Amino acid sequence: MKKSAKLLGAAAVAVGAMFAGSAPAQADTDVSFNVGLATDYLFRGIDQTGYYDEGQAFGGGDATSGAFYAGAWVSNTGTNPAQFIEYDLYAGWKPVVGPVTFDLGLIYYGYTDSDLGGNESDLSTYELKAGASFAASGVTWGGAVYWTPNFSGDFDGSDDNSGFYYEVNAAYTFENSATLSGAIGAVDVDDYAIDGYTTWNVGVSYPITEHLSIDGRYVDTDDDAFFYGFAGDRLVGTLKVTF
């Protein structure tokens, strides 16, 4: 078993203990699901479908109980069978202190082998997250710091290229329920092919119905040459159903 998997298991036990010891016995648990399609899959400015660039299909589920949450999410990274399937597992705690909502969590990024089997690829890794958000003058402002002990998993044979991702974001919802949002982020990595890069996005989402929404977003980085050109500017459209 990988060191990351062992740590993930320990963290899951810790989160479970927090649920058992801190959440009120009468707290309701809310469960929701989502599925969607997108014209491309970009993560922190990097195209995850690579050369195939053939769109994205995704789905997930989330559970919340008081200030605690947990969930799972899965997505293709290209329609060609040579590509990986990604599955993310996450859990955390969102305490509220005055006007500020904090977010302390753990995210595991898992990838199947390229033959679409069930074994984890060497790309798999995890992150710790610390974030906060607050509303002021009708705008929701937020920021977060993510840390991973291994930016590239064990894909390049290295097991010590730790790194940070820093992000600030903002969102404003208009009277017609459309939301304008954007974010600026920076990656800072040790002992990797790159030291880091900056990415940003801006877009508008709109709820067509209570359960169906669309999002149009422009995404870019400060150097299109990163990751063999997979970091160039792109327009991404997303259709999402929640239930």
Helices and strands as residue ranges (DSSP letters): H 3-22, E 29-38, E 42-43, E 46-47, E 56-65, E 68-76, E 85-93, E 96-97, E 100-111, E 125-136, E 139-148, E 163-173, E 179-189, E 196-207, E 212-221, H 226-229, E 234-242
